[in-house]
Amino acid sequence: MIIDCQSHVFPRAYAELLTLNSNSLRARRVDDGVYLINYGDAQRFRLDLDSYSVDRKLRDMDASGLDMSVISVNIPSPDMLDPDLASEGARVCNDALAELCAGHPDRFVGLASLPLNDVPAAIAELDRAVDELDLRGVFLPSHVNGAPLDAPQFEAFYAHVAGRGVPLVLHPTVPVWGEAIKEHSMIPMVGFMVDTSFAMLRLILGGVMERHPTLKVLHPHVGGVLPYLMGRVVEQTEVKRRGRDHITQSPRETYKRVYLDLVSPDPLAIRYAYDFAGADRLLFGSDHPWVGIDAILDIVKALPAPPADKDKMLAGNAMRLFRIT
């Protein structure tokens, strides 16, 4: 069995809602099903709904031998919208995902989008998404419309998520410092990877992971740059005793609780993730439709690892984390 833990859709109703937004995130329809989305002056993305079609996803899954995909609505997340649109945006996303999963229960499970700029509303929508819509996790952007993930206002949210046992799936969004690297397409090229690494490190150094020891987090794209830099992080915290105001244990030990997905079209990166994290914490993912499924799947299949380890990475870990039977 093969499960893709990072695969995206984009509901038309949500794309239309984005066009009503009035803050620095601006979207406009330029053709039927085609939108331009501007993150201030830092980044522009072209959104073509045909790329996200269910027929295309199922066709590509079948061609690559994928049994299931864990689907989520791609960025921008609802927290980036005007306050009066954020909760509506989350409902639109979650209702669309629930309908898609119900129509293909043997192919899809979904992750909830939340209006995290309003924590009580986010908690209420999370409960609806899990209890009524049977969504299996939470899409967590690398910052909440500029607020860092370890900001005090999110403490009640993490406590609620930990209590419910629902996994948080980190995902890149345009960094607040994106203006500094907007040339040469460096935001999606490198900025995304660095920003999710900062986000994960904040969850560790800010004490969120220690205060909520049952919290489950999936860090995408083989952990960004954090696994490669973990030795330096540990030397800074454990030898120089820096950045320890909110933690009592080594960041390396805390990070051992975190899952990594294998979304990287690079054999060296995937091998490093396997050596760093071990088979029990790795999940196959493709980032479909933006990366060809086979570009990563072929690397994982060719990884010099025992068949039992590959089974965990390709399906077993995802089944456990997202309650797939």
N, C-alpha and C positions, 0 to 999 in steps of 0.2 A: 504493500500500500504506500502511496505517496501523497502527502498533504503539503500544499503551498501555504505558508503562514503569513505571507505578505502579498496581497493581491487587491487591486483597487477597482472601484466602480464610481460613477458620478451621476446621481439622479438629475434628470432634466429640471424637475421642480426646484431643486437646490440651486442649480445654475441660474435659473431665472430669479430666484430670491437674491442671489448675489448682486444682480443688476440694480437692486433697490438700495443697496448699502451706500452710505454717504460719508464714511470716514476715509482714511488714507487707502484702504483696500477698495479698489474700484474695478467693476466688471462691466463689460458691455457686449451685447450680442452683435457679431459682425456678419453672421450668416445663419442659416437654419442649423442649430446644434453646434455652432462654433462661437466661442467667446474669447475675449482678451481680458486677462485678469492682471491688474497692476498692483503691486505691493509698494505703494508710494512711488518713489523714483528709483528704488533699488532693483526691482525685478519685474519682468513681465512674462507671463506664461500664456500660451495659446491652448485653450481647452476645446477639444473636438470630441463631442459625445460619442461619435462613431467608434473611437478608440476604446471606449469603455463598454461597448455593447455586450449584452449577455451572450448573444450568439457567437460573437468573436471569442469571448472568454472560454465558453464551453468547447468551441472548436479547437482553440489552442491547447486547452487542458487535455482534450482527447488525443491530439497529435503528439503530446509529450508524455502521455501515460499517467497524467495526474488524476487521482481519485477525487480529491476534494480541495477546496480553497477556502482560506479564512479571509473574508472580504471586508473592506472598510472603504469609506468615502474619503477620497484624497483631499489634500489641502486645497483651499483654505478651510480651516476648521471653524465651527460656529462661534467660538469665543472671539474671533476677529471681527465679527459683525457688530453693527450698532446694537446697543442693549435691547432695543425693542424687537430686533430681528433674531437675536442669538438663540433664544429658546425655540422659536419657530423653526429656525434652521436645523437645530438638532432633531426636532420631531420629524421634520421632512426627511432627513437622512435616515433616521432609524426606522421609520415606517417603510421607506423604500427598501432598506436592507431586509427587514422582516418579511416583506412580500416576496422578495427574491429568494430568500432562504426557504420559505414555506413552499414556494413553487418548485424548488430543487433541493429537497431535504437531504438527498444523498450526495450532493455536490458542494453545497455551501453552508458555512456558518459565518455569523457576522459579528463585527465589533461596533459598539455604540459610539456615536459622536455626542459630545456634551457641551453645554454652554458654560464652560468652566470660569468665565468671567463673573458668574453668579453662582456661588457654591451651593446655596440651598436649592436653586433650580437644577443644578447639575446632579445633585444627589437624588432629587425627585425623578429626573429623567433617567438616571441610571437604574433606579428601582423599576421604573416602567419598562425600560429596555430589557432588563433581565427577567422580570417576573411575567410580563405580558407578551413580550416580543421574542423571548428566548435568544437574545444576543449573548455572546459568550465572553466578552471582554470590552475594554475601553481603549479607544484611540486617544493617545496622549501626545499633544504637540510638544515640541522641545521648549517652548515658552508659551505662556497664556497671554496673547496679545501684548507682549512685552514684559509681563511679570515672570520672574524666575520660578521654577517648579518647587523650590523649597521656601517660597514666601509663606509667612504665617497664615494668610487667609485660606490656604489650601489644607490646613491641618485636619479639619473636620472631614474633608473629602477623603483624604488618605485613610483616616480611621474607619470611615464607612466602607470604603473599598476593601480594606484589609479584613474587616469583619465579615464581609460577604464572600471573600475568597475569589474575587473577580480579578483576572490579570489585567495589568496596564501594559499597553503596547506603545512604546515610544515611537514617534515618527518625526522626521524633520519638517520644519517650516522655515520660511525666510528669516534669517537671524536679525535681531535688532541692530546688529552691527553690519548688516549687509551692504550698506553704502560703501564701506571700506574695500569691499571685494567684488563690486558689481561688474567690473570690466572682465572681459575674456570668459564669461560664463562661469566664473569661479564660485558663485553661490551654490548652484546645484552640483558643481564638480567636486568641491572640497568643503564649502561652507556648511552644507547640510551635515556632513560627517562630523565636523568639529562641533557644531551646535548641539547635536544630540549627545556628544561626549560631555560637553559642559553640563547639559541637562542631567545626565546620569550621575555625573560627579557631584552635582548639587544635591541630588537625592541622597547620596552617600554622606558627603561632608556636612550637609545641612541637618543630618541626623534623622531624616525621614525614614530611611530603611531600618535604623536601629530602634526608633520609637514604635515602628510597626513591623515586628519581625515576621509576620505572616504575609506581608505584602509581596505580591508576585509581579515582577517587571520583566518585559522582553525588550532588550536593547537591539535596535536594528543594525543592518549593514556591518556584520561581524564586530559590533561594538564601536564602530567609527574608528577613532584613534586611541580610545581609552585602553584597550588591552596592550597595545604597543607601548604606551606611556605609563602603565601601572607601576613599573619598577620605580620610576621617578616620583610618582604620587606617594608611594609607600616610603621612599627615602625622605621625602619632605615631611610627611606626617609622623613617621615613627622614629626617625633619627633627629631631624631638626625640630620636630614637635610643632610644626606649623599646621594651621588649618584644622585644629583638633577641638575647637570650642564646643562642638555639638556631637562629638563622637567619642567612643571609648575603645573601639576595636579598630584593627587595621582595615583600611579600605579594600585591601585584597581579600580579606576574609568576608567582608560584606558583599563584595562583587561576586563571590562564589555562589550567592543565592540567585543571581540574575541570569536569565536566559539570553542567548544571542541568536539572531537569525543569520542565515548564510547568504544574504543578498550582497554578493560581490562577484563580478565576472573575472575573478583572479584566483588561479590555483594557489598561489603563494599565500594570499590573505586567508583563504579557507583552510589551508593546512595550518597556518599559524593559529587560527581560531580553534581548530581541533586540538592542537598541542596545548594551547592556553587554557581552554575551558573544559575540554573533555566531552565525550559524546552525550552525556546526560543533560547538558545545558545548551545544545545546539539544535536549531530547527531549520529545515529547508525553507527557503522563500525565494520568490522571483522578482517581486516588484512589478508584476504584470499590470498594465500593458507596456510599461516603459522599458523593460528589459526582456529579451527573449527568454522564455522558460528554459530552453535547452542550454543556453549560455551558462547557466549556473548548475542545472541538474546534471549535465555531463561531467562537470568538475567534481561534484559531490559523489557521483557514482564511481569516478576514477580515483577517489581519495584512497590512499593505502591504509585502510582501516578494516577491522574484522566485520563480517556481515552483520553481526548483532549490533555493532555501533552504528552502521549505516541505517539499519532498520529504525533505531532510535531517532536519528537525525532526520530521516525521510518521513517518519510518521509517528512513531511511538511517543516522543516527547510532546508533539502537538496534540495528540489524542488525549494525553493526560492534562495538559495545560488548559485546553479549550473544551474539555468534557465531550470528546467525540467518541461515539461507540460504533 
